[in-house]
Structure formats: structure tokens, C-alpha cells
Amino acid sequence: MKQDLKSSGFFVNKDKSIWQPTKKLIWLGFVWDLNTHTLEIPSEKIQRFKNDINSLHSVSPTARQLAKITGKIISFMPSLGNICRIMSRNMLMLISTSRYWDEQILLTSNAISEINFWHTNCELLPSKTLFSNNFLPDKIVYTDASSFAAAGYTVETFKKVVHKMWTYEEKQKSSTYRELKAVLITLNSLMKYFHSRLVKIYTDNQNVVRIITAGSMNAELQVLAIEIFNLCVQNNISIEVDWVPREENKIADFYSNVLVLYLDFTT
């Protein structure tokens, strides 16, 4: 290989070249570890990131300083996944409202919470697997929510069904809130079956897919997205969320409308 490169007229950078087979190396700013099948952030990069956060020293950083923090968070996505988008939305909103780079920004409580989250957890968050897209899910789940109940079920020989009636307060929420809460309730209720597994979730609400993937500007929906993320991290669950048309979600829709069917029957 060395001779082929030399014969082709290339100048080999010996300091950056690795000539012995290895299962772990740093490439493109990440640690590629084939022993654990993970893409990790180098410890030096994590330390520089924490130093940048420590250098803020104020609740009124400039847009430039805050953009430096959020830029690094987004660059972590290949390793840490969607949490990088979910837990930087409030900071990005503040940056987008600034008029020039050196304008001072008054941090909101939500933005401060995001900064504190990254300073505390950036070394603890699990790294994504390198080959997740090549694996079939261990569990397949369909969820749905009506105006008065949430439902979910697993695709198995013997279905495991989740059903919960909404409280009065929950009934007043938006349909997206209820659909998102249905996902959280289903995961929580069937946790012992989902622990340490790859779970595929289907929903007929496109907003749910977007919010679980990237978070929401709505504070209530953002809280639910973070709860789903934390629940998965605590129980070593990997989830994939996809949208299906309503006609392909009829069983979950049936379970979420059980009370309606019962009331119609009795009347």
C-alpha cells in the first residue's frame, strides 16, 4: 500500500497515518470503536466544550459566545443523536433573535437549564451505535390517542395492550400533546419488555415524530420529549419513531376509542 501511494505520486503524512490494523482510532473528530461498535467524542473535545461553557461567566453572553456553544452541541449529533437538537432549541431561539454577533443576550431559564444539562451530562450521555440502521427492531409498537384515552400495543403473537383514560386537564390539551403522551405512557407501562432493546414506534401524528426527533418550541411538548429521552437512557432503550397513515393504525385507534364503543353499545 505504501509503495502504491508513492508510485501514484502521493505524499504520505506519516504522523497521521496508521499502518497497523486497529479496531479503534480517531477520525473526523470522533473515536471510532469497533470493539463496542460506538462513535464516541474524544475526551479532549469534551473538555474544550466544558471550558467554553465555563467561560460564559454570565447570564448575558454575546450571540457569538452562545453560537459557539450550540455549534459544538450540534457537531456532537453523529455520536449523541437527537438529544443535541432537543436540548439546544431554546439557545438557538435566542441566537436567532439577536441583531448582531456581539449583542448581549439575556438567557432565559430554559436556556440556562440547557447549558447546565450539557455541562453536567456531556460526559455521561450514551454514544450511538455505528450499525443501528442495520438491525431489525426487537419490538414494534403502535400508539394512538383519542380525545379521552391513550392506547398502545406491541406487535406480537399475544399483544400487550396499554390503555389509559385522560384526566380532565389532559383532555383540554392539544391532540399533539395527547399523542406524544401516549408514546410516553406506552413506553413506561411496558418498560420491562423494552429494557435494553431497540423499539420501533409507529404513530399517525407527524408532529410526534418531529418532536421526539428534534424537540419543540412549545414548553409542554418539550418537557414530554425530554421525559421520553430520559426514560430511554435510564433503561438502555433505543427507539425509532415513524409516521403511518391513520388507516394503517386502526388497531391502536380502536383501543384508544374503547370507551366510545362501550358507551354507544350501552345506549
C-alpha atoms as a printed R data frame, in Angstrom:
    type eleno elety resid chain resno       x       y      z
1   ATOM     1    CA   MET     A     1   0.000   0.000  0.000
2   ATOM     2    CA   LYS     A     2   2.814   2.398  0.849
3   ATOM     3    CA   GLN     A     3   4.504   1.617 -2.455
4   ATOM     4    CA   ASP     A     4   1.284   2.116 -4.417
5   ATOM     5    CA   LEU     A     5   0.785   5.537 -2.843
6   ATOM     6    CA   LYS     A     6   4.359   6.528 -3.550
7   ATOM     7    CA   SER     A     7   4.160   5.289 -7.143
8   ATOM     8    CA   SER     A     8   0.971   7.269 -7.671
9   ATOM     9    CA   GLY     A     9   2.734  10.491 -6.706
10  ATOM    10    CA   PHE     A    10   1.093  10.968 -3.288
11  ATOM    11    CA   PHE     A    11   2.997  12.401 -0.337
12  ATOM    12    CA   VAL     A    12   2.096  10.336  2.730
13  ATOM    13    CA   ASN     A    13   1.650  12.121  6.049
14  ATOM    14    CA   LYS     A    14   3.403   9.627  8.308
15  ATOM    15    CA   ASP     A    15   2.279  11.347 11.520
16  ATOM    16    CA   LYS     A    16  -1.395  10.975 10.620
17  ATOM    17    CA   SER     A    17  -1.201   7.537  9.036
18  ATOM    18    CA   ILE     A    18  -1.895   4.238 10.795
19  ATOM    19    CA   TRP     A    19  -0.251   1.243  9.136
20  ATOM    20    CA   GLN     A    20  -1.219  -1.485 11.584
21  ATOM    21    CA   PRO     A    21  -4.745  -2.968 11.748
22  ATOM    22    CA   THR     A    22  -6.722  -1.465 14.621
23  ATOM    23    CA   LYS     A    23 -10.276  -1.563 15.932
24  ATOM    24    CA   LYS     A    24 -10.152   1.893 17.491
25  ATOM    25    CA   LEU     A    25  -8.987   5.188 16.018
26  ATOM    26    CA   ILE     A    26  -9.772   8.904 15.922
27  ATOM    27    CA   TRP     A    27 -11.103  10.007 12.534
28  ATOM    28    CA   LEU     A    28 -13.138  13.059 11.501
29  ATOM    29    CA   GLY     A    29 -13.147  14.292 15.093
30  ATOM    30    CA   PHE     A    30 -14.659  11.141 16.632
31  ATOM    31    CA   VAL     A    31 -13.401   7.949 18.218
32  ATOM    32    CA   TRP     A    32 -14.466   5.006 16.018
33  ATOM    33    CA   ASP     A    33 -14.512   1.984 18.316
34  ATOM    34    CA   LEU     A    34 -15.238  -1.350 16.623
35  ATOM    35    CA   ASN     A    35 -14.891  -3.193 19.920
36  ATOM    36    CA   THR     A    36 -18.020  -1.530 21.323
37  ATOM    37    CA   HIS     A    37 -19.477  -0.536 17.909
38  ATOM    38    CA   THR     A    38 -19.798   3.074 19.045
39  ATOM    39    CA   LEU     A    39 -18.901   6.516 17.754
40  ATOM    40    CA   GLU     A    40 -17.536   8.470 20.716
41  ATOM    41    CA   ILE     A    41 -16.487  12.075 21.333
42  ATOM    42    CA   PRO     A    42 -12.793  12.383 22.272
43  ATOM    43    CA   SER     A    43 -12.217  13.430 25.887
44  ATOM    44    CA   GLU     A    44 -10.128  16.419 24.728
45  ATOM    45    CA   LYS     A    45 -13.079  17.743 22.708
46  ATOM    46    CA   ILE     A    46 -15.418  17.289 25.685
47  ATOM    47    CA   GLN     A    47 -13.018  19.201 27.946
48  ATOM    48    CA   ARG     A    48 -12.727  22.098 25.468
49  ATOM    49    CA   PHE     A    49 -16.530  22.199 25.270
50  ATOM    50    CA   LYS     A    50 -16.884  22.388 29.068
51  ATOM    51    CA   ASN     A    51 -14.224  25.127 29.145
52  ATOM    52    CA   ASP     A    52 -16.292  27.126 26.647
53  ATOM    53    CA   ILE     A    53 -19.337  26.796 28.911
54  ATOM    54    CA   ASN     A    54 -17.305  27.828 31.956
55  ATOM    55    CA   SER     A    55 -16.025  30.873 30.082
56  ATOM    56    CA   LEU     A    56 -19.540  32.316 29.746
57  ATOM    57    CA   HIS     A    57 -19.410  33.574 33.364
58  ATOM    58    CA   SER     A    58 -22.649  35.449 32.832
59  ATOM    59    CA   VAL     A    59 -26.379  35.206 32.195
60  ATOM    60    CA   SER     A    60 -25.834  37.723 29.365
61  ATOM    61    CA   PRO     A    61 -23.340  36.218 26.900
62  ATOM    62    CA   THR     A    62 -22.978  37.549 23.384
63  ATOM    63    CA   ALA     A    63 -24.711  35.856 20.469
64  ATOM    64    CA   ARG     A    64 -21.259  34.816 19.239
65  ATOM    65    CA   GLN     A    65 -20.408  33.069 22.530
66  ATOM    66    CA   LEU     A    66 -23.740  31.263 22.627
67  ATOM    67    CA   ALA     A    67 -23.422  30.248 18.962
68  ATOM    68    CA   LYS     A    68 -20.033  28.704 19.743
69  ATOM    69    CA   ILE     A    69 -21.675  26.532 22.402
70  ATOM    70    CA   THR     A    70 -24.636  25.479 20.249
71  ATOM    71    CA   GLY     A    71 -22.395  24.864 17.237
72  ATOM    72    CA   LYS     A    72 -20.380  22.333 19.211
73  ATOM    73    CA   ILE     A    73 -23.545  20.699 20.554
74  ATOM    74    CA   ILE     A    74 -24.900  20.197 17.023
75  ATOM    75    CA   SER     A    75 -21.498  18.823 15.927
76  ATOM    76    CA   PHE     A    76 -21.933  16.069 18.551
77  ATOM    77    CA   MET     A    77 -25.006  14.672 16.759
78  ATOM    78    CA   PRO     A    78 -23.204  11.798 14.952
79  ATOM    79    CA   SER     A    79 -22.238  10.479 18.390
80  ATOM    80    CA   LEU     A    80 -25.072  11.548 20.711
81  ATOM    81    CA   GLY     A    81 -28.033  11.710 18.353
82  ATOM    82    CA   ASN     A    82 -31.226  13.765 18.551
83  ATOM    83    CA   ILE     A    83 -30.705  15.000 22.109
84  ATOM    84    CA   CYS     A    84 -28.331  17.565 20.581
85  ATOM    85    CA   ARG     A    85 -31.266  19.185 18.793
86  ATOM    86    CA   ILE     A    86 -33.760  18.679 21.604
87  ATOM    87    CA   MET     A    87 -31.541  20.242 24.271
88  ATOM    88    CA   SER     A    88 -30.365  23.281 22.324
89  ATOM    89    CA   ARG     A    89 -33.624  24.681 20.961
90  ATOM    90    CA   ASN     A    90 -34.007  27.482 23.495
91  ATOM    91    CA   MET     A    91 -30.428  28.665 22.966
92  ATOM    92    CA   LEU     A    92 -30.899  28.607 19.189
93  ATOM    93    CA   MET     A    93 -34.105  30.639 19.557
94  ATOM    94    CA   LEU     A    94 -32.200  33.326 21.466
95  ATOM    95    CA   ILE     A    95 -29.429  33.423 18.856
96  ATOM    96    CA   SER     A    96 -31.974  33.796 16.039
97  ATOM    97    CA   THR     A    97 -33.457  36.901 17.694
98  ATOM    98    CA   SER     A    98 -30.109  38.722 18.060
99  ATOM    99    CA   ARG     A    99 -29.392  41.595 15.684
100 ATOM   100    CA   TYR     A   100 -25.607  41.220 15.510
101 ATOM   101    CA   TRP     A   101 -22.978  38.762 16.743
102 ATOM   102    CA   ASP     A   102 -21.645  40.850 19.619
103 ATOM   103    CA   GLU     A   103 -25.056  41.761 21.010
104 ATOM   104    CA   GLN     A   104 -25.507  40.589 24.594
105 ATOM   105    CA   ILE     A   105 -28.326  38.091 25.139
106 ATOM   106    CA   LEU     A   106 -30.264  37.722 28.370
107 ATOM   107    CA   LEU     A   107 -30.520  33.987 28.937
108 ATOM   108    CA   THR     A   108 -33.952  32.579 29.765
109 ATOM   109    CA   SER     A   109 -34.421  29.972 32.480
110 ATOM   110    CA   ASN     A   110 -34.921  27.313 29.789
111 ATOM   111    CA   ALA     A   111 -31.678  28.259 28.041
112 ATOM   112    CA   ILE     A   112 -29.816  28.179 31.369
113 ATOM   113    CA   SER     A   113 -31.268  24.708 32.006
114 ATOM   114    CA   GLU     A   114 -29.947  23.533 28.641
115 ATOM   115    CA   ILE     A   115 -26.477  24.901 29.363
116 ATOM   116    CA   ASN     A   116 -26.451  23.245 32.797
117 ATOM   117    CA   PHE     A   117 -27.663  19.980 31.245
118 ATOM   118    CA   TRP     A   118 -24.731  19.876 28.829
119 ATOM   119    CA   HIS     A   119 -22.165  20.879 31.430
120 ATOM   120    CA   THR     A   120 -23.384  18.095 33.742
121 ATOM   121    CA   ASN     A   121 -24.191  15.329 31.268
122 ATOM   122    CA   CYS     A   122 -21.951  15.722 28.213
123 ATOM   123    CA   GLU     A   123 -19.598  13.014 29.521
124 ATOM   124    CA   LEU     A   124 -22.411  10.697 30.652
125 ATOM   125    CA   LEU     A   125 -24.655  10.524 27.591
126 ATOM   126    CA   PRO     A   126 -24.535   7.182 25.736
127 ATOM   127    CA   SER     A   127 -22.897   7.088 22.314
128 ATOM   128    CA   LYS     A   128 -24.804   5.883 19.270
129 ATOM   129    CA   THR     A   129 -24.023   2.511 17.789
130 ATOM   130    CA   LEU     A   130 -22.292   2.547 14.434
131 ATOM   131    CA   PHE     A   131 -24.611  -0.024 12.886
132 ATOM   132    CA   SER     A   132 -28.051   0.741 14.333
133 ATOM   133    CA   ASN     A   133 -29.630   1.096 10.878
134 ATOM   134    CA   ASN     A   134 -28.614  -2.466 10.027
135 ATOM   135    CA   PHE     A   135 -30.526  -4.038 12.914
136 ATOM   136    CA   LEU     A   136 -34.169  -5.084 12.904
137 ATOM   137    CA   PRO     A   137 -36.155  -3.779 15.888
138 ATOM   138    CA   ASP     A   138 -36.657  -6.100 18.859
139 ATOM   139    CA   LYS     A   139 -40.135  -4.683 19.498
140 ATOM   140    CA   ILE     A   140 -42.682  -2.987 17.220
141 ATOM   141    CA   VAL     A   141 -45.249  -0.707 18.843
142 ATOM   142    CA   TYR     A   142 -48.268   1.250 17.583
143 ATOM   143    CA   THR     A   143 -49.709   4.131 19.638
144 ATOM   144    CA   ASP     A   144 -52.709   6.419 19.317
145 ATOM   145    CA   ALA     A   145 -54.709   8.913 21.365
146 ATOM   146    CA   SER     A   146 -58.357   9.917 21.235
147 ATOM   147    CA   SER     A   147 -59.946  12.871 22.991
148 ATOM   148    CA   PHE     A   148 -60.412  10.849 26.164
149 ATOM   149    CA   ALA     A   149 -57.857   7.993 26.226
150 ATOM   150    CA   ALA     A   150 -54.356   6.905 25.237
151 ATOM   151    CA   ALA     A   151 -53.523   3.471 23.838
152 ATOM   152    CA   GLY     A   152 -50.609   1.440 22.567
153 ATOM   153    CA   TYR     A   153 -49.872  -2.179 21.736
154 ATOM   154    CA   THR     A   154 -46.980  -4.402 20.742
155 ATOM   155    CA   VAL     A   155 -46.939  -6.471 17.549
156 ATOM   156    CA   GLU     A   156 -46.589  -9.987 18.953
157 ATOM   157    CA   THR     A   157 -48.419 -13.314 18.922
158 ATOM   158    CA   PHE     A   158 -50.045 -12.199 22.161
159 ATOM   159    CA   LYS     A   159 -50.400  -8.435 22.050
160 ATOM   160    CA   LYS     A   160 -49.531  -6.397 25.117
161 ATOM   161    CA   VAL     A   161 -52.030  -3.547 25.244
162 ATOM   162    CA   VAL     A   162 -51.779  -0.256 27.147
163 ATOM   163    CA   HIS     A   163 -54.865   1.884 27.816
164 ATOM   164    CA   LYS     A   164 -55.187   4.993 29.989
165 ATOM   165    CA   MET     A   165 -58.052   7.433 30.402
166 ATOM   166    CA   TRP     A   166 -57.176  11.122 30.253
167 ATOM   167    CA   THR     A   167 -57.729  13.351 33.245
168 ATOM   168    CA   TYR     A   168 -59.896  16.434 32.800
169 ATOM   169    CA   GLU     A   169 -56.754  18.586 32.455
170 ATOM   170    CA   GLU     A   170 -55.246  16.260 29.835
171 ATOM   171    CA   LYS     A   171 -58.454  16.326 27.804
172 ATOM   172    CA   GLN     A   172 -58.006  20.080 27.402
173 ATOM   173    CA   LYS     A   173 -54.553  19.664 25.844
174 ATOM   174    CA   SER     A   174 -53.810  19.632 22.120
175 ATOM   175    CA   SER     A   175 -54.040  16.448 20.063
176 ATOM   176    CA   THR     A   176 -50.252  16.532 19.598
177 ATOM   177    CA   TYR     A   177 -49.762  16.646 23.381
178 ATOM   178    CA   ARG     A   178 -52.029  13.625 23.835
179 ATOM   179    CA   GLU     A   179 -50.384  11.657 21.011
180 ATOM   180    CA   LEU     A   180 -46.933  12.384 22.443
181 ATOM   181    CA   LYS     A   181 -48.075  11.462 25.949
182 ATOM   182    CA   ALA     A   182 -49.451   8.191 24.542
183 ATOM   183    CA   VAL     A   183 -45.928   7.274 23.413
184 ATOM   184    CA   LEU     A   184 -44.526   8.094 26.865
185 ATOM   185    CA   ILE     A   185 -47.276   6.132 28.663
186 ATOM   186    CA   THR     A   186 -46.778   3.087 26.421
187 ATOM   187    CA   LEU     A   187 -43.012   3.065 26.928
188 ATOM   188    CA   ASN     A   188 -43.418   3.488 30.678
189 ATOM   189    CA   SER     A   189 -46.090   0.806 31.013
190 ATOM   190    CA   LEU     A   190 -44.200  -1.859 29.038
191 ATOM   191    CA   MET     A   191 -40.756  -0.938 30.325
192 ATOM   192    CA   LYS     A   192 -39.811  -4.448 31.468
193 ATOM   193    CA   TYR     A   193 -40.365  -5.724 27.903
194 ATOM   194    CA   PHE     A   194 -38.437  -2.849 26.285
195 ATOM   195    CA   HIS     A   195 -35.404  -2.699 28.594
196 ATOM   196    CA   SER     A   196 -32.109  -2.831 26.635
197 ATOM   197    CA   ARG     A   197 -33.916  -3.292 23.310
198 ATOM   198    CA   LEU     A   198 -34.390  -1.498 20.009
199 ATOM   199    CA   VAL     A   199 -38.025  -0.377 19.849
200 ATOM   200    CA   LYS     A   200 -39.783   0.789 16.683
201 ATOM   201    CA   ILE     A   201 -42.769   3.066 17.369
202 ATOM   202    CA   TYR     A   202 -45.423   3.912 14.789
203 ATOM   203    CA   THR     A   203 -47.790   6.870 15.212
204 ATOM   204    CA   ASP     A   204 -50.240   8.584 12.858
205 ATOM   205    CA   ASN     A   205 -49.222  12.043 14.102
206 ATOM   206    CA   GLN     A   206 -46.338  13.559 12.130
207 ATOM   207    CA   ASN     A   207 -45.685  16.168 14.824
208 ATOM   208    CA   VAL     A   208 -44.862  13.398 17.296
209 ATOM   209    CA   VAL     A   209 -42.116  12.063 15.011
210 ATOM   210    CA   ARG     A   210 -40.640  15.555 14.609
211 ATOM   211    CA   ILE     A   211 -40.795  16.404 18.329
212 ATOM   212    CA   ILE     A   212 -39.188  13.160 19.520
213 ATOM   213    CA   THR     A   213 -36.504  13.683 16.891
214 ATOM   214    CA   ALA     A   214 -35.815  17.390 17.324
215 ATOM   215    CA   GLY     A   215 -37.785  18.758 20.283
216 ATOM   216    CA   SER     A   216 -40.391  21.517 20.262
217 ATOM   217    CA   MET     A   217 -40.667  25.267 20.781
218 ATOM   218    CA   ASN     A   218 -43.740  24.536 22.923
219 ATOM   219    CA   ALA     A   219 -42.648  24.174 26.549
220 ATOM   220    CA   GLU     A   220 -45.152  21.410 27.422
221 ATOM   221    CA   LEU     A   221 -44.241  19.334 24.382
222 ATOM   222    CA   GLN     A   222 -40.541  19.891 25.012
223 ATOM   223    CA   VAL     A   223 -40.936  18.527 28.553
224 ATOM   224    CA   LEU     A   224 -42.554  15.349 27.193
225 ATOM   225    CA   ALA     A   225 -39.789  14.932 24.602
226 ATOM   226    CA   ILE     A   226 -37.152  15.183 27.336
227 ATOM   227    CA   GLU     A   227 -39.073  12.701 29.534
228 ATOM   228    CA   ILE     A   228 -39.127  10.185 26.670
229 ATOM   229    CA   PHE     A   229 -35.393  10.669 26.100
230 ATOM   230    CA   ASN     A   230 -34.552  10.294 29.801
231 ATOM   231    CA   LEU     A   231 -36.722   7.190 30.109
232 ATOM   232    CA   CYS     A   232 -34.907   5.557 27.207
233 ATOM   233    CA   VAL     A   233 -31.453   6.494 28.532
234 ATOM   234    CA   GLN     A   234 -32.212   5.203 32.029
235 ATOM   235    CA   ASN     A   235 -33.421   1.864 30.651
236 ATOM   236    CA   ASN     A   236 -30.926   1.473 27.790
237 ATOM   237    CA   ILE     A   237 -33.668   1.649 25.160
238 ATOM   238    CA   SER     A   238 -33.043   2.712 21.568
239 ATOM   239    CA   ILE     A   239 -36.153   3.999 19.812
240 ATOM   240    CA   GLU     A   240 -37.019   4.740 16.212
241 ATOM   241    CA   VAL     A   241 -40.234   6.670 15.538
242 ATOM   242    CA   ASP     A   242 -42.031   6.658 12.190
243 ATOM   243    CA   TRP     A   243 -45.312   8.017 10.867
244 ATOM   244    CA   VAL     A   244 -48.010   5.788  9.372
245 ATOM   245    CA   PRO     A   245 -51.305   6.851  7.775
246 ATOM   246    CA   ARG     A   246 -54.354   6.585 10.027
247 ATOM   247    CA   GLU     A   247 -55.718   3.647  8.012
248 ATOM   248    CA   GLU     A   248 -52.590   1.670  8.955
249 ATOM   249    CA   ASN     A   249 -53.060   2.456 12.648
250 ATOM   250    CA   LYS     A   250 -56.598   1.106 13.049
251 ATOM   251    CA   ILE     A   251 -55.879  -1.292 15.922
252 ATOM   252    CA   ALA     A   252 -54.313   1.376 18.162
253 ATOM   253    CA   ASP     A   253 -57.149   3.699 17.149
254 ATOM   254    CA   PHE     A   254 -59.653   1.022 18.188
255 ATOM   255    CA   TYR     A   255 -58.037   0.607 21.610
256 ATOM   256    CA   SER     A   256 -57.984   4.380 22.164
257 ATOM   257    CA   ASN     A   257 -61.736   4.512 21.411
258 ATOM   258    CA   VAL     A   258 -62.803   1.589 23.590
259 ATOM   259    CA   LEU     A   259 -64.873   3.795 25.886
260 ATOM   260    CA   VAL     A   260 -66.738   5.355 22.957
261 ATOM   261    CA   LEU     A   261 -67.641   1.910 21.670
262 ATOM   262    CA   TYR     A   262 -68.771   0.867 25.115
263 ATOM   263    CA   LEU     A   263 -70.954   3.969 25.597
264 ATOM   264    CA   ASP     A   264 -72.542   3.539 22.174
265 ATOM   265    CA   PHE     A   265 -73.257  -0.094 22.967
266 ATOM   266    CA   THR     A   266 -74.940   0.633 26.292
267 ATOM   267    CA   THR     A   267 -77.098   3.365 24.828
